[in-house]
Amino acid sequence: MFTVLIISIIVVIVILLLSVLSVNKGYSYKHSVDSAEDSPYLEDEVSKKN
């Protein structure tokens, strides 16, 4: 019974550490946004107005 409790605690700690690591990796990802001048949709909107 005691060994099952120890193994369960170890599994919970490992899962907690893996989830914290994956969340930290996700938040540290650098997102980039294209500039408005490069957008093909901007040209379509300008040509529709004329």
Buried (B, 14 or more C-beta within 10 A) or exposed (E): EEEEEEEEEEEEEEEEEEEEEEEEEEEEEEEEEEEEEEEEEEEEEEEEEE
